[in-house]
Amino acid sequence: MSGTYTAHLAEDCGTILADGSKALAYRHRQIDPYIGLCEKVILDFSGVRSANSSFMNALISGLLEQHGEPVLEKFVFKACKPAIALLVEAAIELGLSKSAGKVAA
């Protein structure tokens, strides 16, 4: 399989993303399988009203910790409100730090 996979977060997880354990389960079920199969993985935040760092860290930083910085080239973060974009950026930085061994897992 090649091409693009889109994860619709509001449809799949709700408009308020606040549960880290739900994010981790979603990542394992709906994102991890497509990393090796698709050229691009779109995380579509359309309709998401708010989120917290627990959700974003579980969703994003673990991907970077597991797959390293090159995995970022596969991801597109779509329709992020400014506050959500900040959480995405923080989760990316945390994942990169963990991947580089700068932060204890």
C-alpha positions as CSV (number, residue, x, y, z in Angstrom):
1,M,0.0,0.0,0.0
2,S,1.2,3.5,-0.7
3,G,-0.4,6.9,-0.8
4,T,-2.0,8.6,2.1
5,Y,-3.9,7.6,5.3
6,T,-5.9,10.1,7.2
7,A,-6.8,9.8,10.9
8,H,-9.8,11.9,11.7
9,L,-9.2,12.7,15.4
10,A,-12.5,14.4,16.2
11,E,-14.6,11.6,14.6
12,D,-12.5,8.9,16.2
13,C,-11.7,10.3,19.6
14,G,-14.1,13.2,20.2
15,T,-13.7,17.0,20.1
16,I,-11.9,17.2,23.5
17,L,-8.7,15.2,23.4
18,A,-7.7,14.7,27.1
19,D,-7.1,11.0,27.8
20,G,-3.5,9.8,27.3
21,S,-4.5,6.2,27.6
22,K,-7.1,6.6,24.9
23,A,-4.5,8.4,22.7
24,L,-2.1,5.5,23.1
25,A,-4.6,2.9,22.3
26,Y,-5.7,4.9,19.2
27,R,-2.1,5.3,18.1
28,H,-1.5,1.6,18.3
29,R,-4.7,0.8,16.5
30,Q,-5.1,3.6,13.9
31,I,-1.7,5.1,13.3
32,D,1.2,2.6,13.9
33,P,0.0,0.1,11.2
34,Y,0.0,2.8,8.5
35,I,3.5,4.2,9.2
36,G,5.2,1.4,7.2
37,L,2.4,1.2,4.6
38,C,1.8,4.8,3.5
39,E,3.9,7.6,2.2
40,K,1.9,10.2,4.3
41,V,-0.1,9.9,7.4
42,I,-2.4,12.9,8.0
43,L,-3.5,13.6,11.6
44,D,-6.6,15.7,10.9
45,F,-7.6,17.9,13.8
46,S,-10.7,19.4,12.1
47,G,-13.4,19.7,14.7
48,V,-11.2,19.3,17.7
49,R,-12.0,22.0,20.2
50,S,-9.3,21.4,22.8
51,A,-6.6,18.9,23.8
52,N,-4.1,18.5,26.6
53,S,-0.4,17.4,26.8
54,S,-1.3,14.0,28.1
55,F,-3.1,13.1,24.9
56,M,-0.6,14.7,22.5
57,N,2.4,13.2,24.2
58,A,0.9,9.7,24.1
59,L,-0.1,10.2,20.5
60,I,3.0,11.9,19.1
61,S,6.1,11.7,21.3
62,G,6.0,7.9,21.4
63,L,6.1,7.7,17.6
64,L,9.3,9.7,17.5
65,E,10.8,7.8,20.4
66,Q,10.0,4.5,18.6
67,H,10.8,5.5,15.0
68,G,13.2,8.4,15.3
69,E,13.1,11.8,13.7
70,P,12.8,10.5,10.1
71,V,9.2,9.5,10.8
72,L,8.2,13.2,11.0
73,E,8.6,13.3,7.2
74,K,5.6,11.0,6.9
75,F,3.3,13.2,9.0
76,V,1.0,16.0,8.2
77,F,-0.8,17.8,11.0
78,K,-3.9,19.3,9.5
79,A,-6.3,21.9,10.9
80,C,-4.5,22.6,14.1
81,K,-5.9,25.5,16.1
82,P,-3.0,27.6,17.6
83,A,-3.3,26.0,21.1
84,I,-3.3,22.5,19.6
85,A,-0.4,23.4,17.3
86,L,1.6,24.4,20.5
87,L,0.8,21.0,22.1
88,V,1.8,19.2,18.9
89,E,5.1,21.1,18.8
90,A,5.8,20.3,22.4
91,A,5.0,16.6,21.9
92,I,7.4,16.5,18.9
93,E,10.2,18.1,21.0
94,L,9.6,15.7,23.8
95,G,9.7,12.7,21.4
96,L,12.9,14.0,19.7
97,S,14.5,14.5,23.2
98,K,13.6,10.9,24.2
99,S,14.8,9.6,20.9
100,A,18.1,11.3,21.4
101,G,18.4,10.0,24.9
102,K,18.2,13.5,26.5
103,V,15.1,12.8,28.6
104,A,14.4,9.7,30.6
105,A,11.5,7.7,29.3
